[in-house]
């Protein structure tokens, strides 16, 4: 009997059709994020890359602004505008590019009858909860601080919408209420001070999915001294695997070494991938230290952290009826993730 797939902390997006075609392909990303890596990496290897426009945003504040919320009500990254579609999920973005704008690697995989295997591998990787992995393993309260800054900014944008009362006020308010509830759960599930036993169980389940991905990759790569998972060139499946390896490379070098020892074919594969222009431009260039520093300062991320560290919190008072909606939404979200009632009360106080 197949194991149930745990609910992921980050909201899953989708794809919708709009009235007019966009004048160019646009992608919104936060460079270090896992889902952004999948989005921009798959765009880089696609035939749509040459005419694409990539915008980098700060995902502790800019993605919560009303205009971005209108574009992507989940307020996540990546967000992809292409043809007459707005796509707010990295896997849907990949599937669309794979079908409509395949690059060399995906074309080769299709021609050899492995197109479905490419998409199946991408789906396998998408089951892995990168948020739980990254924030659950963060030290020194960095994850807690990041989410607290997020909550402060979302509440400020919610207050702005309530004060200005635009035509789509109700739609925006609903999106912000749902987002605050989800971020509150994200804080609870990954917090350093949460129940140690339950957190260990969550991380163990996360590790199980992680191992299944690399075991699958090792089987596909064993005996290969050239080429990639399903083709001679980098395919969408490679981008998904390499996006995980990039996280380890940047944040957890010890875990990368463990992977290299456990899966020797993956180690040589990673080295081959780093030698390609597609991987350098699609994955690595976005996270080089000078570029990350530029994004952190130019998008306001650093200023938010400094304000928070100095105790200059910028929370706002919201109307009583909105606070009541927030409390109910948080309780419902807690239940959906199986968080105990006594934990709900504490989290509601922290969030509101």
N, C-alpha and C positions, 0 to 999 in steps of 0.2 A: 504494500500500500504506500503510495507516494506521500511524503511529508508535506504538511500544509506550509505554504509560503508565508512568512511573517509579514505583517503590514509594515511598509517602509515609513520612516519618519518624514522624509520629504514628500510633499504632495506630488501626485502624478498628473502631468499635464495632458494635452490632447492636440487635436487639429481642428480648425474651423475654416470655413470658406467665407470670404468677404466679397463685397460687390465689385471691386476693381482690382486689377493686377497691380502689384507694386512696381515702381519704376526701376528697381534693382533688387537684387537679393541682399537682405539685411540680416545680420546675426548679432544679438546682444549676449555678451558673456561677462563673467568674472574670471579672469585668466587662471587663477589657481584651482578653480573648482573642477571636480571630477566630471560632472555633467556638461560643463562648458567645454572641457577637453574633448569629450566625445563629439559635441556639436561642431566645434571649430576644426577638429581633426578630420571628421568625415567631410566637412565642407572643403577642406584643403585638398583632399584626394579626389574630389568630384569634378565634373566638367563645368560646374557653376562657379568655381573659385575665382576665375579671372575677373569677373564682373561683380564680385561680392563686396559688401561693405560690412566691416566688423566694428562694433561699438563696445568698448569696455566700460562696465559700470561697477559701482561699489554695492555689494549685496548686504550691507548692513543699513543702507539708507536709500540710495538712488532707486533701487528696485521697488521701494514702497511708495514712491511718489505717485500721485493720482494718474498722470498720463501713462506711466508704465503699468499701473494696475489695470487701466482700461485695455491696454494691449495684452497683458497676461494677468488675469485675475488671481492666479496662484502666486504671483510676484516672485517667481523663480527664474533661474537661468538654466539653459539658454532659451531665448525666444527667437524664432526664425520666421522672417517674412519672405515668402517666395511665391511667385505667380499670384494666384488669388487665395493663398493660404496663409494663415498664421498658425505656427506650430510651437507648442509650449512644452514639449516633451522630447528629450534627446533621442529616445528610441524611434519615435515617430518621425523626427527630423532625419534620422539615418535611413529609415525605410523609404522616405520620400526621395531623398537624394539617390538611393540605391536604384529605385524604379525609374526616376525621371532624368537624373544627371549622373549616371555611374562614371567613375573614373576607371583607369586601366586595371587596377587590381580587382574591382568588382566586376568589370566586363570579363576579365579572364576567368573569374570564379563562375560566372553565369555560363560562359561558353563551355566550361568543362563539366557542367551539370552540378556545380557545388553552390549555386546561389542560395538555395534554401538553407544549406548548412551555415553559410555566412550569417544569415539572419537569425538562425537558431542559436548560434554562439553569442551574438549580440544580446539576444533575449536572456540567455543564461547569465551574462555579466550584469544585466539590468536588474536581476533578482537581488544581487548583492547590495546591502545597505551601506554605501560608502559613508554616509553621514554618521551612522552609529560607529563605524570603524574609526573615523577620524576624530570626532568629538568625544567618543567614549575613551579614546586613548590619550587625549590631550592632558597635559600636566599643568599644575599651577593655576587652575581655574580659568584658563584662556577660553575654553568653550563656554563656560558660564558667563564670562564677561561679554563675549561676542553676542550671545543671545539676549542678555540684558540690554545691550545697546540697541539691538534690533527692536525689542519691545518698546523702548523709549521712542524710537523714531516712528514706528508704526502708530503708536498712540498720538504722536504729534500730527501725523498726516490725517489720521481719523478726525482729530479736532479741527484741522483745517477744512476738511470736507463738511463737517457739521456746521462750521461758521459760515462758509461760503455758499453752501447749499446749491451745488450745480444740478442740472437737470437729471443727471444719473446718480444723485445723492444716495438713494436707497441701495442701488446696486453696489456702489463703492463701499458703503457702510457695511453691508453684508460680507463683502470680500475682506475688509479689514477685521471684522469680528472673527471670521473663520481663521484668518491668518494669525491673530493673536492667540487663539486657542491652540493652533498647531505649534506655534513657537513655544508656548508654555509647556506642551507635552515634550517637545524636543529638549527643552531644558531639563525636564524631570527625568527623561530616559537616559540622558548622558551626564548628568550632574555628578561632580566629584563626591558629593555628600549623600548620594542616594543609597538605597539598600544595596550593600556590597554583593550579597548573594544573587539578587535578581540581575544586577548589572553584569555579573560574571556569566550568568546564563545567557543573557542577550549577546554578549561578546562571543560566547562559545558558539551560538547559532550562527553568528556573523562569520566566524572562522570556518564553520562547516561549509558554507556557501563559497567562501574564498578558496578553500582547498579543492572543492569540486571544479572550480574554474581552472585552476592551475594544473590539476590532474588531467583535465580534458585537453588543455593546451600542450602539455608534455606528450600526451599520446599522439597528437597531431604533428608535433615537431620532431619526435624521436627519429633519428637517422638522417634528418635534413641538415645539410651544411650550407644551404642557400635557399632563397625564397622565403615565403611567409606561411601563414596558417593554411590558406586555401588557394594561393596563387603566387606567381613570381613577383608581383608587385604588391604593395600594401593595400589591403582591402579594409572594408568597414569593420570586420571582425578583428583585424590587427589593431585598429585604432582603439577599440574597446579594451583589449588586453593591455596595450601599451599605456592607456590612460591609468590603469591600476599601477603598473610598474612605475609610472611617473610619480604617483603619490609616494610610493616607497622610496624612490630615488631622492625626492625632495625632503620628505619628513621623517622617514623611518629607514635609514640606511641599514640598520641591523636586521630589520625584517626583509629587506631586499637581499641581504647576504644569505639569510635563511632560505629564501626562495631559490636563489642561485644554487645552493648546495643540494636542496631537495629535488630541484628540477633542472638538471644540467642543460637540457635542450633549450629551455627557456632562457638561460643565461646567454648562450651564444646567439639566440634569436634577438634578444634585447640589444646586444652589441651590433648585430647586422642592421637592426632598425635605426639605431642612432646614427648610422652612417648614411642614411637616406635624406634627401632634401625634403621629402614630404613630411617625415617625422620631425625634422628640425623646425620646419616652418609651421607645421600643424600643431605640434605639441610642445616642443622644447623652448622655442624663442619667446613664447608668452610668459614663461616662468623663470627666465633668467633674472638674477638679483637686481640689476639696474632697472629692468622693465617693471618688475613688481614694485620697486620703490617708487617709480614714477606714477604708477597707477594708484598706489596707496595714498600718495600726497595729492595728486591731481583730482581724485574723486571724493576727497573729504574723509577717507577712512581714518587717517592718522589724527586729524583734528577731533573726530568723535572719540577716539581712544584716549587722547590727551584730556579732553573734557571729563570723560568718565573717571580716569585715574585721579584727576584733581578734585573729584567730588562735585563737579559742576553738573549735576544731573538736570535734565531738561524735561522732566515728566510734566504732564498737564492734567488738569481736572476735567473729567468727562461727565456728562449728564447722568443722573442716577439711573435712568432707563437704559442707557447704553452700558453702564457698568453691570446692570442686572443681566443684560443680554450676554455680555462677556463672561460673567460667572456661569451662566447656563451652558454656553458654548464650550467653555473649558471643561466643565463636568462631563458633558457628552463626549468630548474628545478623549478625556482620561479613560472613560469606560471603554471606548472603542479600542484603546491600547492595553486594556487590562490592568490599569493602575488602581491600587486600592483606595477606598473611600477616604481613609485618614490622610492619605497622601494628596488627595484632591484638594482638601481644605487649605493645606499649606501652599500648594501651587497657585491656587486662586489668589491668596493674599500676595504672593510674590509678584504675580503678573499684573495685578490691578492696584 
